[in-house]
Amino acid sequence: MSESTLRIADPLAPVRYLDVVLIVLAAPIVILLGGPVLGYVAGAGIWLVQRVIEAWLDAAARRADTRRALALKFASMIGRTWLVVMAILVVGLTAEREDGFTAAVLCLAAYTVHLATALMLRPMERNPDRS
């Protein structure tokens, strides 16, 4: 096998999944400060579920033609946002308000990190090094 046919692991994976690292690192902070654990678990759970859905739909979009890929990306963006919002709303209405607030803050922080890293990595994905 030549070097060009070997698939090398993504060197940017630690940056690409910085939002997931944030979610994991927030657990001890919430527990030590006596924060609403149910809100943390709900927020972390829904964030991780939507990230799995995003990865699955991105892989499907890469295999599809241009129109279908665009439709999948758009549907993914809208659908995942509604999924997170509805989950936060359900937690806030069925449990304590603090749980809903904690889930919302956690998802907002994770979204901010996810958006920032996506914007930073976008130029590298569009212009890969063609050595």
N, C-alpha and C positions, 0 to 999 in steps of 0.2 A: 504494500500500500504506500502510496506517495503521501507526502506531508499535507498536500492540499486536500486529500480525501478524508483525512482524519478530522473529526469534529472535536475542537478544543472547548473545554468548559468556558462558560461566560465569565470573563475576568471582571465584568462590572456587576456581577450578581450581588455583592454586598451593598453596593450603592442602590441598585435597582429595588432591593427589598429593605431599605432603610425604614420604611413605615412599619413593617412587620417587626423589626428590631425594636422600634419605639413602643409598640404594643406590648412586647414581652418585657421590656425594661420598666414599663409603667406598673406592672403587677406588684412588685415589692413596695413601690412608693405608695400605691393605693392601700395596700394592706398595713404598712407601717404607720401611715397617717390615719388609719381607721376610717377610710373612705367607704363609700357604698360598693361592696364587692359584687353584688348582683349587677349593678350598673356597669362595672368594669367587665365582668364576664360577658354580659350581653353585648356591649360595645365591641369588645375584642372578638367575640364569636362572629358577629355579623360582619365585621371588617374582614376577617380572615375568609369567611364564606364568599364575600363579594370579590376578594382578590383571586380566589380559586376560579370563580366564574369568569373574571376578567382574563386570566391566563388561558382558560379553555377557549373562550371566544376569540382571543387574539390568535391562537394557533389555528382555529378554523378560518379566520379572516386571511391569514397568510397563505392558506391553501386555496382560497377562493379567487374568482376573478375580481376585477376592480369594483364593479357595481355591488356585488354581493359583499365584498370586504368593507366597503363604505357603509352599507346597510347594517352589517354586523357591528361595526364600531359604534355607529350612532345608537343602535338599539341597546348595546352593552352599556354605553354611557348613561342613557336615560333610565334603563331598567335597574341598573345597579344603584343609581342614586335613589330611586323610589324604594328599593329594597331596604337600604340603610335608613332612610327617613321613616318608613313604616315600622321598622323594628324598633327604632328609638322611641317613636310615638307609643307603640304597644308597651314597651318597658315603662315609660313615664306614666301611662294611664293605669296599668295593672299593678305596678309596684309603687314604691315611693317616688315622689318627684325628683329627689336627689339621685335616684338610680338612673332615671331618664336623662338628667343633666350630666351625670358622669359619663354615660354612654355617648351622649352628644359631644361632649368636650373631647373625649378620647377619639371618636371618629373624625372630628374636625381637625385635631392635631395630626392624626394619621393621614388624612386627606391632604393637608398642607404639605407634609413631607413628601407624600407620593407625587403630588403635582410638581413640586420643586425639582425632585430628582428626575421626573419624566421630562421636564423642560430642559434640564441640563444634559440629559443623555440623548435627546432627540437628534442633535446634529451629528453625534457619533453613529447613530443607527442609520441615518440617511447617507452618510459619506464614509462607508467602511474603508479601512486601509486595504488597498488592493495590491499587496506585495506579491 
